[in-house]
Amino acid sequence: MTDTKTAGIAGLDRIAQVKLPVTDLARSVAWYRDLLDLRLWAEFREDGVVRGAALIDPLGRFNIALRDRTVCANSPDLRGFDVVAFLPGSRSVLAELIDRCARFGVAHSGIEETPAGPRLDIADPDGTVLRFYHFTDSTDGFLGLESRDGQLVGTYPEPCLE
């Protein structure tokens, strides 16, 4: 059983990167740079062709790596899947993201209220979902969320997996 009061592994501070397969590398690089104000940090050229890129946050807090789907080990289909969730410091960041979406013509879910706080989903050009949660409840305890047919129907207080 996991002790929820431990501090985790000392020195493990953050995730270095999330790597996503994309169908059009140049288009996705531009999309992520525009939406999240990222800087092109690295490129990966293989046999004379750029097959990957890494984009980094201006403050160096995270990076997103993109890989040409045609040269991935397999062809994962992440459409509709939220492979990464960001933690904005305030609800106003969600509103700022909506404004950026409007400026760049990017569709989004709108701010949805959840039991843990508001969230915003934005799908990239390949349909992979970027999720932005602004947690308003404490993350010290446990929260079970139950849905049916894609709709939240309630919460539960104790883990099922332990």
Biotite code that builds the C-alpha atoms (Angstrom):
import biotite.structure as struc

atoms = struc.array([
    struc.Atom([0.000, 0.000, 0.000], chain_id="A", res_id=1, res_name="MET", atom_name="CA", element="C"),
    struc.Atom([1.326, 3.436, -0.941], chain_id="A", res_id=2, res_name="THR", atom_name="CA", element="C"),
    struc.Atom([1.838, 5.935, 1.854], chain_id="A", res_id=3, res_name="ASP", atom_name="CA", element="C"),
    struc.Atom([0.277, 9.198, 0.654], chain_id="A", res_id=4, res_name="THR", atom_name="CA", element="C"),
    struc.Atom([2.222, 11.276, 3.188], chain_id="A", res_id=5, res_name="LYS", atom_name="CA", element="C"),
    struc.Atom([5.727, 10.649, 1.803], chain_id="A", res_id=6, res_name="THR", atom_name="CA", element="C"),
    struc.Atom([7.610, 13.337, -0.060], chain_id="A", res_id=7, res_name="ALA", atom_name="CA", element="C"),
    struc.Atom([8.331, 11.136, -3.061], chain_id="A", res_id=8, res_name="GLY", atom_name="CA", element="C"),
    struc.Atom([11.803, 10.492, -4.409], chain_id="A", res_id=9, res_name="ILE", atom_name="CA", element="C"),
    struc.Atom([14.246, 13.177, -3.319], chain_id="A", res_id=10, res_name="ALA", atom_name="CA", element="C"),
    struc.Atom([15.598, 15.086, -6.302], chain_id="A", res_id=11, res_name="GLY", atom_name="CA", element="C"),
    struc.Atom([12.871, 13.978, -8.716], chain_id="A", res_id=12, res_name="LEU", atom_name="CA", element="C"),
    struc.Atom([11.508, 17.467, -9.347], chain_id="A", res_id=13, res_name="ASP", atom_name="CA", element="C"),
    struc.Atom([9.520, 17.440, -12.581], chain_id="A", res_id=14, res_name="ARG", atom_name="CA", element="C"),
    struc.Atom([8.889, 15.659, -15.851], chain_id="A", res_id=15, res_name="ILE", atom_name="CA", element="C"),
    struc.Atom([11.600, 16.467, -18.394], chain_id="A", res_id=16, res_name="ALA", atom_name="CA", element="C"),
    struc.Atom([9.445, 16.051, -21.471], chain_id="A", res_id=17, res_name="GLN", atom_name="CA", element="C"),
    struc.Atom([6.367, 14.611, -23.011], chain_id="A", res_id=18, res_name="VAL", atom_name="CA", element="C"),
    struc.Atom([6.921, 13.153, -26.501], chain_id="A", res_id=19, res_name="LYS", atom_name="CA", element="C"),
    struc.Atom([4.055, 13.082, -28.962], chain_id="A", res_id=20, res_name="LEU", atom_name="CA", element="C"),
    struc.Atom([3.794, 11.452, -32.385], chain_id="A", res_id=21, res_name="PRO", atom_name="CA", element="C"),
    struc.Atom([2.614, 13.886, -35.072], chain_id="A", res_id=22, res_name="VAL", atom_name="CA", element="C"),
    struc.Atom([1.629, 13.572, -38.727], chain_id="A", res_id=23, res_name="THR", atom_name="CA", element="C"),
    struc.Atom([3.112, 16.900, -39.881], chain_id="A", res_id=24, res_name="ASP", atom_name="CA", element="C"),
    struc.Atom([6.152, 17.951, -37.864], chain_id="A", res_id=25, res_name="LEU", atom_name="CA", element="C"),
    struc.Atom([6.436, 21.526, -39.171], chain_id="A", res_id=26, res_name="ALA", atom_name="CA", element="C"),
    struc.Atom([2.712, 22.201, -38.658], chain_id="A", res_id=27, res_name="ARG", atom_name="CA", element="C"),
    struc.Atom([2.797, 20.801, -35.114], chain_id="A", res_id=28, res_name="SER", atom_name="CA", element="C"),
    struc.Atom([5.955, 22.733, -34.190], chain_id="A", res_id=29, res_name="VAL", atom_name="CA", element="C"),
    struc.Atom([4.259, 25.967, -35.283], chain_id="A", res_id=30, res_name="ALA", atom_name="CA", element="C"),
    struc.Atom([1.004, 25.065, -33.487], chain_id="A", res_id=31, res_name="TRP", atom_name="CA", element="C"),
    struc.Atom([2.667, 24.273, -30.147], chain_id="A", res_id=32, res_name="TYR", atom_name="CA", element="C"),
    struc.Atom([4.944, 27.317, -30.374], chain_id="A", res_id=33, res_name="ARG", atom_name="CA", element="C"),
    struc.Atom([1.979, 29.615, -31.006], chain_id="A", res_id=34, res_name="ASP", atom_name="CA", element="C"),
    struc.Atom([-0.434, 28.172, -28.458], chain_id="A", res_id=35, res_name="LEU", atom_name="CA", element="C"),
    struc.Atom([1.964, 27.660, -25.544], chain_id="A", res_id=36, res_name="LEU", atom_name="CA", element="C"),
    struc.Atom([4.579, 30.310, -26.404], chain_id="A", res_id=37, res_name="ASP", atom_name="CA", element="C"),
    struc.Atom([7.318, 27.671, -26.596], chain_id="A", res_id=38, res_name="LEU", atom_name="CA", element="C"),
    struc.Atom([10.797, 28.037, -28.092], chain_id="A", res_id=39, res_name="ARG", atom_name="CA", element="C"),
    struc.Atom([12.268, 25.566, -30.576], chain_id="A", res_id=40, res_name="LEU", atom_name="CA", element="C"),
    struc.Atom([14.994, 24.040, -28.431], chain_id="A", res_id=41, res_name="TRP", atom_name="CA", element="C"),
    struc.Atom([16.301, 21.085, -30.456], chain_id="A", res_id=42, res_name="ALA", atom_name="CA", element="C"),
    struc.Atom([15.842, 19.286, -33.754], chain_id="A", res_id=43, res_name="GLU", atom_name="CA", element="C"),
    struc.Atom([16.647, 15.691, -34.611], chain_id="A", res_id=44, res_name="PHE", atom_name="CA", element="C"),
    struc.Atom([17.785, 15.026, -38.164], chain_id="A", res_id=45, res_name="ARG", atom_name="CA", element="C"),
    struc.Atom([18.050, 11.428, -39.322], chain_id="A", res_id=46, res_name="GLU", atom_name="CA", element="C"),
    struc.Atom([19.546, 10.548, -42.705], chain_id="A", res_id=47, res_name="ASP", atom_name="CA", element="C"),
    struc.Atom([19.189, 14.171, -43.804], chain_id="A", res_id=48, res_name="GLY", atom_name="CA", element="C"),
    struc.Atom([15.526, 14.564, -42.766], chain_id="A", res_id=49, res_name="VAL", atom_name="CA", element="C"),
    struc.Atom([14.285, 16.359, -39.634], chain_id="A", res_id=50, res_name="VAL", atom_name="CA", element="C"),
    struc.Atom([12.218, 13.723, -37.805], chain_id="A", res_id=51, res_name="ARG", atom_name="CA", element="C"),
    struc.Atom([11.812, 15.291, -34.388], chain_id="A", res_id=52, res_name="GLY", atom_name="CA", element="C"),
    struc.Atom([11.821, 18.540, -32.465], chain_id="A", res_id=53, res_name="ALA", atom_name="CA", element="C"),
    struc.Atom([11.825, 19.649, -28.848], chain_id="A", res_id=54, res_name="ALA", atom_name="CA", element="C"),
    struc.Atom([10.055, 22.786, -27.715], chain_id="A", res_id=55, res_name="LEU", atom_name="CA", element="C"),
    struc.Atom([10.749, 24.339, -24.329], chain_id="A", res_id=56, res_name="ILE", atom_name="CA", element="C"),
    struc.Atom([8.879, 26.726, -22.088], chain_id="A", res_id=57, res_name="ASP", atom_name="CA", element="C"),
    struc.Atom([10.620, 30.142, -21.860], chain_id="A", res_id=58, res_name="PRO", atom_name="CA", element="C"),
    struc.Atom([11.296, 29.523, -18.144], chain_id="A", res_id=59, res_name="LEU", atom_name="CA", element="C"),
    struc.Atom([12.608, 25.988, -18.742], chain_id="A", res_id=60, res_name="GLY", atom_name="CA", element="C"),
    struc.Atom([9.824, 24.380, -16.676], chain_id="A", res_id=61, res_name="ARG", atom_name="CA", element="C"),
    struc.Atom([8.840, 21.757, -19.276], chain_id="A", res_id=62, res_name="PHE", atom_name="CA", element="C"),
    struc.Atom([9.360, 20.718, -22.848], chain_id="A", res_id=63, res_name="ASN", atom_name="CA", element="C"),
    struc.Atom([7.283, 18.953, -25.437], chain_id="A", res_id=64, res_name="ILE", atom_name="CA", element="C"),
    struc.Atom([9.045, 16.741, -27.935], chain_id="A", res_id=65, res_name="ALA", atom_name="CA", element="C"),
    struc.Atom([7.390, 15.970, -31.255], chain_id="A", res_id=66, res_name="LEU", atom_name="CA", element="C"),
    struc.Atom([8.261, 12.961, -33.417], chain_id="A", res_id=67, res_name="ARG", atom_name="CA", element="C"),
    struc.Atom([7.283, 12.261, -37.014], chain_id="A", res_id=68, res_name="ASP", atom_name="CA", element="C"),
    struc.Atom([4.691, 9.497, -36.657], chain_id="A", res_id=69, res_name="ARG", atom_name="CA", element="C"),
    struc.Atom([6.013, 7.664, -39.740], chain_id="A", res_id=70, res_name="THR", atom_name="CA", element="C"),
    struc.Atom([9.258, 6.840, -37.920], chain_id="A", res_id=71, res_name="VAL", atom_name="CA", element="C"),
    struc.Atom([7.803, 5.984, -34.509], chain_id="A", res_id=72, res_name="CYS", atom_name="CA", element="C"),
    struc.Atom([8.248, 2.441, -33.219], chain_id="A", res_id=73, res_name="ALA", atom_name="CA", element="C"),
    struc.Atom([4.530, 1.951, -33.824], chain_id="A", res_id=74, res_name="ASN", atom_name="CA", element="C"),
    struc.Atom([1.674, 4.168, -34.936], chain_id="A", res_id=75, res_name="SER", atom_name="CA", element="C"),
    struc.Atom([-0.094, 5.228, -31.746], chain_id="A", res_id=76, res_name="PRO", atom_name="CA", element="C"),
    struc.Atom([-3.443, 6.908, -32.272], chain_id="A", res_id=77, res_name="ASP", atom_name="CA", element="C"),
    struc.Atom([-3.924, 9.439, -29.501], chain_id="A", res_id=78, res_name="LEU", atom_name="CA", element="C"),
    struc.Atom([-6.932, 11.274, -30.953], chain_id="A", res_id=79, res_name="ARG", atom_name="CA", element="C"),
    struc.Atom([-9.182, 12.357, -28.115], chain_id="A", res_id=80, res_name="GLY", atom_name="CA", element="C"),
    struc.Atom([-6.726, 11.137, -25.453], chain_id="A", res_id=81, res_name="PHE", atom_name="CA", element="C"),
    struc.Atom([-5.297, 13.593, -22.912], chain_id="A", res_id=82, res_name="ASP", atom_name="CA", element="C"),
    struc.Atom([-1.717, 12.374, -22.841], chain_id="A", res_id=83, res_name="VAL", atom_name="CA", element="C"),
    struc.Atom([-0.560, 15.378, -20.804], chain_id="A", res_id=84, res_name="VAL", atom_name="CA", element="C"),
    struc.Atom([-2.194, 17.698, -18.273], chain_id="A", res_id=85, res_name="ALA", atom_name="CA", element="C"),
    struc.Atom([-0.776, 21.052, -17.302], chain_id="A", res_id=86, res_name="PHE", atom_name="CA", element="C"),
    struc.Atom([-1.301, 22.722, -13.930], chain_id="A", res_id=87, res_name="LEU", atom_name="CA", element="C"),
    struc.Atom([-1.975, 26.439, -14.359], chain_id="A", res_id=88, res_name="PRO", atom_name="CA", element="C"),
    struc.Atom([-1.433, 28.593, -11.281], chain_id="A", res_id=89, res_name="GLY", atom_name="CA", element="C"),
    struc.Atom([-4.830, 30.280, -11.513], chain_id="A", res_id=90, res_name="SER", atom_name="CA", element="C"),
    struc.Atom([-8.153, 30.142, -13.312], chain_id="A", res_id=91, res_name="ARG", atom_name="CA", element="C"),
    struc.Atom([-7.138, 33.276, -15.231], chain_id="A", res_id=92, res_name="SER", atom_name="CA", element="C"),
    struc.Atom([-4.560, 31.177, -17.128], chain_id="A", res_id=93, res_name="VAL", atom_name="CA", element="C"),
    struc.Atom([-7.457, 29.123, -18.536], chain_id="A", res_id=94, res_name="LEU", atom_name="CA", element="C"),
    struc.Atom([-9.080, 32.348, -19.782], chain_id="A", res_id=95, res_name="ALA", atom_name="CA", element="C"),
    struc.Atom([-5.755, 33.429, -21.310], chain_id="A", res_id=96, res_name="GLU", atom_name="CA", element="C"),
    struc.Atom([-5.511, 30.095, -23.136], chain_id="A", res_id=97, res_name="LEU", atom_name="CA", element="C"),
    struc.Atom([-9.043, 30.559, -24.494], chain_id="A", res_id=98, res_name="ILE", atom_name="CA", element="C"),
    struc.Atom([-8.007, 34.003, -25.765], chain_id="A", res_id=99, res_name="ASP", atom_name="CA", element="C"),
    struc.Atom([-4.926, 32.457, -27.457], chain_id="A", res_id=100, res_name="ARG", atom_name="CA", element="C"),
    struc.Atom([-7.152, 29.799, -29.021], chain_id="A", res_id=101, res_name="CYS", atom_name="CA", element="C"),
    struc.Atom([-9.415, 32.514, -30.418], chain_id="A", res_id=102, res_name="ALA", atom_name="CA", element="C"),
    struc.Atom([-6.399, 34.413, -31.792], chain_id="A", res_id=103, res_name="ARG", atom_name="CA", element="C"),
    struc.Atom([-5.024, 31.324, -33.570], chain_id="A", res_id=104, res_name="PHE", atom_name="CA", element="C"),
    struc.Atom([-8.364, 29.761, -34.569], chain_id="A", res_id=105, res_name="GLY", atom_name="CA", element="C"),
    struc.Atom([-7.946, 26.743, -32.287], chain_id="A", res_id=106, res_name="VAL", atom_name="CA", element="C"),
    struc.Atom([-10.991, 24.829, -31.020], chain_id="A", res_id=107, res_name="ALA", atom_name="CA", element="C"),
    struc.Atom([-11.306, 24.071, -27.305], chain_id="A", res_id=108, res_name="HIS", atom_name="CA", element="C"),
    struc.Atom([-13.760, 22.550, -24.840], chain_id="A", res_id=109, res_name="SER", atom_name="CA", element="C"),
    struc.Atom([-14.473, 25.717, -22.921], chain_id="A", res_id=110, res_name="GLY", atom_name="CA", element="C"),
    struc.Atom([-13.898, 25.770, -19.197], chain_id="A", res_id=111, res_name="ILE", atom_name="CA", element="C"),
    struc.Atom([-15.586, 22.776, -17.604], chain_id="A", res_id=112, res_name="GLU", atom_name="CA", element="C"),
    struc.Atom([-16.244, 22.609, -13.877], chain_id="A", res_id=113, res_name="GLU", atom_name="CA", element="C"),
    struc.Atom([-15.162, 19.333, -12.256], chain_id="A", res_id=114, res_name="THR", atom_name="CA", element="C"),
    struc.Atom([-15.189, 18.187, -8.615], chain_id="A", res_id=115, res_name="PRO", atom_name="CA", element="C"),
    struc.Atom([-11.440, 18.941, -8.449], chain_id="A", res_id=116, res_name="ALA", atom_name="CA", element="C"),
    struc.Atom([-11.712, 22.363, -10.104], chain_id="A", res_id=117, res_name="GLY", atom_name="CA", element="C"),
    struc.Atom([-12.050, 23.867, -13.582], chain_id="A", res_id=118, res_name="PRO", atom_name="CA", element="C"),
    struc.Atom([-10.384, 22.318, -16.618], chain_id="A", res_id=119, res_name="ARG", atom_name="CA", element="C"),
    struc.Atom([-9.864, 23.166, -20.272], chain_id="A", res_id=120, res_name="LEU", atom_name="CA", element="C"),
    struc.Atom([-9.166, 20.707, -23.100], chain_id="A", res_id=121, res_name="ASP", atom_name="CA", element="C"),
    struc.Atom([-7.458, 21.740, -26.345], chain_id="A", res_id=122, res_name="ILE", atom_name="CA", element="C"),
    struc.Atom([-6.830, 19.237, -29.151], chain_id="A", res_id=123, res_name="ALA", atom_name="CA", element="C"),
    struc.Atom([-3.659, 19.621, -31.224], chain_id="A", res_id=124, res_name="ASP", atom_name="CA", element="C"),
    struc.Atom([-3.718, 19.289, -35.048], chain_id="A", res_id=125, res_name="PRO", atom_name="CA", element="C"),
    struc.Atom([-3.633, 15.476, -34.718], chain_id="A", res_id=126, res_name="ASP", atom_name="CA", element="C"),
    struc.Atom([-6.447, 15.392, -32.149], chain_id="A", res_id=127, res_name="GLY", atom_name="CA", element="C"),
    struc.Atom([-4.231, 14.674, -29.119], chain_id="A", res_id=128, res_name="THR", atom_name="CA", element="C"),
    struc.Atom([-5.752, 16.504, -26.159], chain_id="A", res_id=129, res_name="VAL", atom_name="CA", element="C"),
    struc.Atom([-3.812, 18.908, -23.965], chain_id="A", res_id=130, res_name="LEU", atom_name="CA", element="C"),
    struc.Atom([-5.607, 19.220, -20.630], chain_id="A", res_id=131, res_name="ARG", atom_name="CA", element="C"),
    struc.Atom([-5.240, 22.185, -18.296], chain_id="A", res_id=132, res_name="PHE", atom_name="CA", element="C"),
    struc.Atom([-6.459, 21.671, -14.714], chain_id="A", res_id=133, res_name="TYR", atom_name="CA", element="C"),
    struc.Atom([-6.697, 24.404, -12.136], chain_id="A", res_id=134, res_name="HIS", atom_name="CA", element="C"),
    struc.Atom([-7.111, 22.349, -8.977], chain_id="A", res_id=135, res_name="PHE", atom_name="CA", element="C"),
    struc.Atom([-9.171, 24.182, -6.374], chain_id="A", res_id=136, res_name="THR", atom_name="CA", element="C"),
    struc.Atom([-9.528, 21.252, -3.980], chain_id="A", res_id=137, res_name="ASP", atom_name="CA", element="C"),
    struc.Atom([-6.680, 19.815, -1.954], chain_id="A", res_id=138, res_name="SER", atom_name="CA", element="C"),
    struc.Atom([-4.668, 17.028, -3.588], chain_id="A", res_id=139, res_name="THR", atom_name="CA", element="C"),
    struc.Atom([-3.692, 15.591, -0.180], chain_id="A", res_id=140, res_name="ASP", atom_name="CA", element="C"),
    struc.Atom([-6.516, 13.046, -0.042], chain_id="A", res_id=141, res_name="GLY", atom_name="CA", element="C"),
    struc.Atom([-8.233, 10.831, -2.581], chain_id="A", res_id=142, res_name="PHE", atom_name="CA", element="C"),
    struc.Atom([-10.913, 11.637, -5.142], chain_id="A", res_id=143, res_name="LEU", atom_name="CA", element="C"),
    struc.Atom([-12.660, 8.944, -7.165], chain_id="A", res_id=144, res_name="GLY", atom_name="CA", element="C"),
    struc.Atom([-14.613, 10.158, -10.198], chain_id="A", res_id=145, res_name="LEU", atom_name="CA", element="C"),
    struc.Atom([-17.237, 8.011, -11.861], chain_id="A", res_id=146, res_name="GLU", atom_name="CA", element="C"),
    struc.Atom([-18.635, 8.602, -15.330], chain_id="A", res_id=147, res_name="SER", atom_name="CA", element="C"),
    struc.Atom([-21.079, 6.860, -17.615], chain_id="A", res_id=148, res_name="ARG", atom_name="CA", element="C"),
    struc.Atom([-21.282, 7.432, -21.352], chain_id="A", res_id=149, res_name="ASP", atom_name="CA", element="C"),
    struc.Atom([-18.698, 10.199, -21.051], chain_id="A", res_id=150, res_name="GLY", atom_name="CA", element="C"),
    struc.Atom([-20.643, 12.143, -18.411], chain_id="A", res_id=151, res_name="GLN", atom_name="CA", element="C"),
    struc.Atom([-19.602, 12.597, -14.787], chain_id="A", res_id=152, res_name="LEU", atom_name="CA", element="C"),
    struc.Atom([-22.202, 10.954, -12.563], chain_id="A", res_id=153, res_name="VAL", atom_name="CA", element="C"),
    struc.Atom([-20.557, 11.195, -9.158], chain_id="A", res_id=154, res_name="GLY", atom_name="CA", element="C"),
    struc.Atom([-17.601, 10.769, -6.877], chain_id="A", res_id=155, res_name="THR", atom_name="CA", element="C"),
    struc.Atom([-16.493, 8.068, -4.442], chain_id="A", res_id=156, res_name="TYR", atom_name="CA", element="C"),
    struc.Atom([-14.361, 8.336, -1.297], chain_id="A", res_id=157, res_name="PRO", atom_name="CA", element="C"),
    struc.Atom([-12.175, 5.181, -1.234], chain_id="A", res_id=158, res_name="GLU", atom_name="CA", element="C"),
    struc.Atom([-9.750, 3.757, -3.854], chain_id="A", res_id=159, res_name="PRO", atom_name="CA", element="C"),
    struc.Atom([-10.827, 0.613, -5.689], chain_id="A", res_id=160, res_name="CYS", atom_name="CA", element="C"),
    struc.Atom([-7.240, -0.351, -6.639], chain_id="A", res_id=161, res_name="LEU", atom_name="CA", element="C"),
    struc.Atom([-5.854, -0.855, -3.138], chain_id="A", res_id=162, res_name="GLU", atom_name="CA", element="C"),
])
